[in-house]
Amino acid sequence: MKKPDPRSFLSMRKDLLFIAAFFLMVLVLNLTPLKEHWTEVLAFFEGLKRYGALAPFIFTVSVAALVCIGIPRLFLCTLGGMLFGFYRGLLFSLIGTMVGYYLIFSGVRKVGGAFIVRRYHKINRFTKLLERGGIPGVILARQLPIHGMVINLVLGLSPVRRRDFLVGTAIGLIPEAIPFTLIGKGIKQDTLQASIAYLVIAVVILAVLWLGLKIWSEKKRMARK
């Protein structure tokens, strides 16, 4: 009997831990005196909308800059959902993440693999996993329970083409971005019940997407055999 890939469970566990943390945060912010301070925090973020049509641009550029310095993109997806709602928050956070990731990818290509490998010598072995991966390889790499910065370094060192990087990354970011943007929208709800409902929906969506990706990756693995 074939054992399940532990990396898949690690990726799922990482996302569930994030969601559990948001769930606890929602409870604390709704059931303790911190709720008043949370209202002030929300007002601060809402201040971004003072810039009108420039607000999405400012947010997108900020996301690109923040992912470049290692801020987790899932947190930024949640922030996007809080500020702009689900659809616009998802779009702006994905565009910003794509820009930031591509800057890192291009930077690695320009700096050169030898310099990166000297500083992070263990990273070289991961590039072999992507030698013939193309777009599917990039999509699967984005699902690994590894920080996005490391994945960008690996992809930059690999022979993956720029087009494959962009298409694969755009697709690969979506499965986690959807539920976490939804969580951001849920956090801003007026009642605890509504916020919890959004969290439950996010967990269900995450489970469905994860299962679909697992089936797809398994089919790809069998096809290679």
Summary of the structure (lengths in Angstrom):
residues: 225
radius of gyration: 18.7
end to end distance: 17.2
largest distance: 58.7
contacts: 705
relative contact order: 0.13
helix: 85%
strand: 0%
